[in-house]
Amino acid sequence: MQRKKWISGLCIAMAVALVFTGCGHKKSSKEEKGTTVSSGTVVMMVGDDQVRYSEVMAYCYFLKCQYEDSFGKELWQYKLDDNETIGDQAKQEIVNMITQLKVISDVAQQQEVSLSADEQDEALRQAESLVQNAKAADKKEYGLSVQKISEIYQENLLAEKMFYVATDEADTNVTDEEASEAIRKEAAKTASGSALQTEEDISITQDMIDQQKEKIIRQRQSDMFVKKYNQWLRDKKVDINQSFWNDFTL
C-alpha cells in the first residue's frame, strides 16, 4: 500500500475536506494516563478558535464511515514506512484539516464572506441525515449531534466558497495550443516500452483540449489558493494539546 493522505474532499484542491470516515474505538469521555477527556475538552487552538474533543470525534466518525466498511478496523494499524501507521497519518491529517478550516473561516469572516440561508439549510439537512442514519452505538461512542455535524458541514461549504473568492483573479485564459502541448507532454511521460509515443503521435480531440484547459485552470487556482492560505496561516498561532494528541489513536 502506498503512502497517502487518507482524506477525501468535498471540494477544494488543498484538502479542505469533509467526508472523511473510519476511526478506532474512542468514547465521548475517557481516561488516558491519568487525564480525563470529555466532549468539551479543548484539544487545540487555532488563533482564538477552540477545537474541542467532540469535533475531533466527529471527524473520526466520518473516517469510520468512509474506510472501515471496505478495509476493516485493522486499517488504522497498518504499518507504512518509518514504522508509522495509517492511523498515525490520519491523526495528523485531522489536525491539518481542522487547522485549515479554522484559518479559512476566520479569513472569510474578516472579508465578510458567509453562507446563504439556503447553504445553511443544506448543511443542516446533511447533518440531520447523517445523524439519523448513524447506529445508536456510534451516536453514543462518537458523541454525534446534529448541531456539531451541521457546523462542520458549514465550515466546509464556507471553505469551498472562500476558495473561489480567493482565486477570482486566477488566469483562466488557456489557448488550444497550450492545452494541446500539455496533453502531448503528459502522454509522452506515461507511454512506455514499444508503445512509446512521441509528442507528434498523439491524436488530440477538442474534448481533450477542453478538459485539459479546465485542468490547467484548476491547477492555477489551486496554486494561488495555497499561496494565499500559507500567508493567512503565518498570521495565526496554532496551539496543540500535545499530551492529548500523543495519546490519541485511531
C-alpha positions in Angstrom: 0.0 0.0 0.0 1.4 3.4 -1.0 1.9 6.1 1.5 -1.0 8.5 1.0 -3.2 11.1 2.8 -6.4 9.3 4.0 -8.7 12.2 3.3 -11.3 12.6 0.6 -12.5 16.1 0.0 -15.9 17.6 -0.8 -14.5 20.4 -2.7 -11.2 22.2 -2.7 -7.9 21.2 -4.1 -5.8 21.8 -1.0 -7.6 19.3 1.3 -10.2 21.5 2.8 -12.2 18.3 3.0 -15.1 16.8 4.8 -16.2 13.3 4.0 -13.5 11.5 5.9 -14.5 8.3 7.7 -13.4 5.4 9.9 -12.0 5.7 13.4 -10.9 3.3 16.1 -12.6 2.9 19.4 -13.0 6.2 21.1 -15.5 7.2 23.7 -17.1 10.7 24.4 -15.3 10.6 27.8 -12.2 8.6 28.7 -9.2 8.4 30.9 -5.7 8.2 29.5 -2.5 8.4 31.6 -4.5 10.0 34.4 -6.1 12.7 32.2 -9.9 12.8 31.8 -11.0 13.8 28.4 -14.6 14.8 27.8 -16.5 16.2 24.8 -15.8 19.7 25.9 -12.1 19.3 26.4 -10.1 21.8 24.3 -7.5 19.8 22.4 -6.1 22.6 20.2 -6.4 26.3 19.5 -6.2 28.0 16.1 -6.0 31.7 16.8 -8.9 32.4 19.1 -10.9 29.3 17.9 -11.1 26.5 20.4 -11.2 22.9 19.0 -12.9 20.5 21.3 -12.7 16.8 21.6 -16.3 16.4 20.3 -15.2 18.0 17.0 -12.3 15.6 16.6 -14.6 12.7 17.3 -17.0 13.8 14.6 -14.1 13.7 12.1 -13.3 10.2 13.4 -16.8 9.1 12.6 -16.5 10.5 9.1 -13.4 8.4 8.7 -15.2 5.3 10.0 -18.0 5.6 7.5 -15.6 6.0 4.6 -13.0 3.4 5.2 -13.9 0.7 7.7 -16.6 -1.0 5.6 -14.1 -1.5 2.8 -10.9 -2.1 4.7 -11.9 -3.2 8.2 -11.0 -1.7 11.6 -7.5 -3.2 11.2 -6.7 -0.5 8.6 -5.6 2.0 11.2 -2.8 -0.3 12.5 -1.4 -1.0 9.0 2.3 -0.1 9.0 3.7 2.4 6.5 7.3 3.5 6.2 9.3 4.6 9.2 7.0 2.4 11.4 4.2 4.9 11.0 0.7 3.5 10.8 -2.2 4.7 8.7 -3.9 5.7 11.9 -0.9 8.0 12.8 -1.1 9.6 9.4 -4.9 10.1 9.6 -4.5 11.6 13.0 -2.1 14.2 11.7 -4.4 14.9 8.8 -7.2 15.6 11.2 -5.0 18.3 12.8 -4.0 19.7 9.5 -7.6 19.8 8.1 -9.1 21.4 11.2 -6.4 24.0 11.2 -7.1 24.8 7.6 -10.8 25.1 8.1 -10.5 27.4 11.2 -8.0 29.6 9.4 -10.1 29.9 6.3 -13.3 30.5 8.3 -11.6 33.3 10.2 -10.4 35.0 6.9 -13.9 34.6 5.5 -15.4 36.4 8.5 -12.8 39.2 8.0 -13.7 39.5 4.4 -17.4 39.3 5.2 -17.9 36.1 3.1 -20.7 34.0 4.6 -23.1 31.2 3.6 -26.6 32.0 2.3 -29.7 30.8 4.1 -30.1 28.0 1.5 -26.5 26.9 2.1 -27.0 26.8 5.8 -30.2 24.8 5.3 -28.4 22.3 3.1 -25.7 21.8 5.8 -28.4 21.2 8.3 -30.2 18.7 6.1 -27.0 16.8 5.5 -26.3 16.8 9.3 -29.7 15.5 10.1 -29.4 12.8 7.5 -26.0 11.7 8.8 -27.1 11.6 12.4 -30.4 9.9 11.6 -28.7 7.1 9.7 -25.9 6.6 12.3 -26.2 3.5 14.5 -27.2 4.2 18.1 -23.9 2.8 19.3 -22.0 5.2 17.0 -24.0 8.1 18.2 -23.0 7.4 21.7 -19.4 6.5 21.0 -18.7 9.5 18.8 -21.0 11.9 20.6 -22.8 12.8 17.3 -25.1 15.7 17.3 -26.9 17.5 14.5 -25.6 20.8 15.7 -21.9 19.8 15.7 -22.2 18.0 12.4 -24.0 20.9 10.8 -21.3 23.3 12.0 -18.7 21.0 10.3 -20.6 20.9 7.0 -21.0 24.7 7.2 -17.2 25.2 7.7 -16.5 23.1 4.7 -19.1 24.9 2.5 -17.6 28.2 3.6 -14.1 27.0 2.8 -15.3 26.0 -0.7 -16.8 29.4 -1.2 -13.6 31.1 0.0 -11.6 29.0 -2.5 -13.4 30.7 -5.4 -13.4 34.1 -3.7 -9.6 33.9 -3.2 -8.9 32.7 -6.7 -11.2 35.0 -8.5 -8.2 36.7 -10.2 -6.6 33.5 -11.4 -5.7 33.5 -15.0 -8.4 31.5 -16.8 -7.1 32.2 -20.3 -5.8 29.0 -21.8 -5.3 28.6 -25.6 -5.9 25.5 -27.6 -2.2 25.3 -28.4 -1.2 25.5 -24.7 -3.7 22.7 -23.8 -2.6 20.6 -26.7 1.1 20.9 -25.7 0.3 19.9 -22.2 -1.6 16.8 -23.4 1.3 15.7 -25.6 3.8 16.1 -22.7 1.6 14.1 -20.3 1.1 11.4 -22.9 4.8 11.1 -23.6 5.6 10.8 -19.9 3.1 8.0 -19.3 3.9 6.0 -22.5 6.3 3.1 -22.1 8.0 0.2 -23.9 7.5 -0.5 -27.6 4.3 1.6 -27.5 6.3 4.7 -26.6 4.8 7.7 -28.4 6.3 10.9 -29.5 4.5 14.2 -28.9 3.6 14.3 -32.6 1.9 10.8 -32.5 -0.8 11.9 -30.1 -4.3 12.2 -31.6 -5.9 15.2 -29.8 -9.7 15.9 -29.9 -11.5 19.1 -29.0 -13.0 17.4 -26.0 -9.5 16.5 -24.8 -8.4 20.1 -25.3 -11.4 21.5 -23.3 -10.8 19.1 -20.4 -7.1 20.0 -20.4 -8.0 23.7 -20.2 -10.1 23.0 -17.2 -7.3 21.1 -15.6 -4.8 23.9 -16.2 -7.2 26.5 -14.7 -7.9 24.3 -11.6 -4.1 24.0 -11.1 -3.7 27.7 -11.3 -6.5 28.3 -8.9 -5.1 25.7 -6.5 -1.6 27.2 -6.6 -3.0 30.7 -6.0 -5.1 29.4 -3.1 -2.3 27.5 -1.4 -0.1 30.6 -1.6 -2.8 32.8 0.0 -3.5 30.2 2.6 0.1 30.0 3.6 0.1 33.7 4.1 -3.1 33.5 6.3 -1.6 30.7 8.3 1.5 32.7 9.1 -0.7 35.2 10.9 -2.2 32.5 13.1 -0.9 30.9 16.3 -1.7 27.2 16.5 -1.5 25.6 19.9 -1.9 21.9 20.3 -2.5 19.9 23.4 0.4 17.6 22.7 -0.2 15.2 25.6 -3.7 14.6 24.2 -2.6 14.1 20.6 0.3 11.8 21.7 -2.2 9.5 23.4 -5.0 9.8 20.8 -5.1 6.9 18.5 -7.3 5.8 15.6 
